[in-house]
Amino acid sequence: MLFDERKYPYHLMLQKFLCSGGHSALFETFNWALSMGGKIPISEGLEHPDLPDGTGEFLDAWLMLVEKMVNPTTILESPHSLPSKLPGGRNYPQFSALRFLVVTQKAAFNCIKNLWNRKPVKIYGGRMAESMLAILCHILRGEPVIREKLNKEKDGAKAEEESGQEEGSSRRGPQVNQQQLQQVVLSPFLGKWAEG
């Protein structure tokens, strides 16, 4: 269950999907199905005369899932996002919806290239074409959004680094207790003054 009824993803589930290898398995399965288990080149798979029954149905369902995964609006604006800082200060790998979107769109585009300009599969060809067009639209629409968000992240990281350097230099100075410093520095003189 990666998505809710409105097609918004649960980021926790996407993180688990990614970390458990489900994401790479999704795209490897596409290559396996189109190459008939590695027997033929992927580029020939869709038009091969010995394409097994059920491949069209699988590709149709696969494209519908991938269409949800490359949608920049639902992925980036999901109400089911994870907090930016985890409670308890534990170091868990942080999920980045933006990075997930970039990786998924790149992988989806490479897969679509193997289906594009090929003879459509019987029964499922029309729906598959619609899904491929929707995926390409999501990729094209998402490019400026991704670029803008990456620039914001980059600018935010620079500002954080600069403020961290300023705070670090200002913290180093007053780390010493001034009263103790005076006692340490003046104690040899005070001892001689008391003797003399």
N, C-alpha and C positions, 0 to 999 in steps of 0.2 A: 504494500500500500504506500506508494510514493506520492500520490496526489489526492487532494480532497475532491468533493463532488463538483467544485467550480474550476477544477484543473490547476489549482495552486499547489505547489509542492511543499511537502514537509521537509525542511532543511535537515533535520536530524536523520530522516530516512535517506535522503540523498547522500549525506555524509557517510552513513553506514554502507549504502550501496557502492559508493566510491571506494571506501577503505577495505571493503570485503572482496573487491575485485569484480563486482557485478558490472561496473561501468565498462571495463575493458572486455569482459566476457560478452556484453551486449554487442559490441562492434566486432569481436572475433567470431561470434555466431553468425553475423551477417556475412562475413567473408567465407565462413565455412559453408553456409547454405548456397551462396552464389557460386562457389567453386566446386560444389557437390563433394564436399569433404576433401578438398585439395586435389581432386582428379583433373580439373581443367582450370585454365586461367579465369580469374574473376571477371575480366572484361567480356568473356564469351558466355558466361553463365546464364544470363537472362534469355538469350536467344538459342541456347543449346537444345538440340532435339531431344536429348535424354533427360531434360530437367525433371526431377521427380515431382510426382503429384504432391500437392500441399505446400510447395515452395512459394507459389503465388500468395496463398493465404498467410503463410508465415511472414513474407515480406510486407504484405499489407498491414498486418498487426504491428510489425516491427517499425514501419514508417509512422504509424499513428502514435506509438510510444515516443519515438524520437522527436516527433513534431511537438509534443508537450515539453520535452527536455531542452529544446533549443529556443523556446519562446522567451524573449528577454523580459517582457512585461511580467509574466507570471513568476519566472524564476527570481528576478531581482526585487519584485514588490510583493512577495508572498507574506501573508499575515502569520505564517508558521516559521518565521526565521529564528535563528539561534541568537542568544545574547552575545554581544561583542566581547564581554569579559565574563568568564565563568566563575561561579561562586566558589569560595574556598581557596582561590588563588592556585588551583591545580593546573598543571601544564598538559592539557589535552590538545590534540591537533585541532586548530581552528578551521571551521568550514567557511570557505569563501564562495558565495553564490556566483560572484563575478568570475572567479577562476574556473568554477564548474561550468559555467556558461561558455567560456572561451574554449575550453578543452572539448566540450560536447559539440559545439558548433564546428570546430575544425574536423573532428572525426566524422560528423554527419556529412559535411561537405565532401569529404573524400569518398564516402560511401555513395552519395548521390551521383558523383561523377561516373560511377560504374553502372548506374541505372539510366542515366541520361542518354537520350538519342538512341534508345534501343526499342525494339518491337515490344509493345505492351503484353503482359501476361493475360491470358483469357480470363474472363470474369472479373478479376481484380485490377486490371490495367487502368481503368478510369479513376478509381479511388486512389490507386498508387500514384498516378500523375498529379492528382489534387494534393496529396500529402507531400510529394516532392516539391511542388510549387510553394506550398505553405512553408516548408522547411527553408527553402531558398529565400522566401520573403522575410522570415524571421531572422535569418543570418544577415541579410542586407539591412533590415531595419535595426538590428542590434549593433551593427558595427559602430555607428556614431555614439550610441549610448555607452557601449563598452569603452570606446576611446575616451569619452568624457569622464567616466568613472575611474578609469586607470590614471588619468591625469590628476584627478582630485586626490586619489590615493597617494600618488607620487608627490604632489604638493603638500599634502598632509604629513607625509613621512619626513619631508625636508623641514617643514616648520617644527615638527616634533623634535627632530634631531638638533635644530638650532636652539630651541628653547631648552633642550636637555643640556646642551653645552653651556648655555648661559647659567642655568641653575647649578650645574656642576661646578663652574668656576666660582660662583657666589657662595656655594656651600663650603668650598674648601677653606675660605678665609676665616669665617667665624666659628669654625669647629673647635677652637681652643677656648677654654674657659679663661677669660681675662683676669679674674681675681687670682686663680691659681698661678697663672703666668707671672703676675706681679710678685707673688710670694716667692716663687722659684728664683726670679731674677734678682729681687731685692734682698733675699735672705742672707747672702754673703756680706752685703754692705751693712745690713741691720745688725748682724752678729758683731762686726768690727766696731760699729758705732756704739753698741751696748758695752763693749769692752773698754773703749777709749774714753 
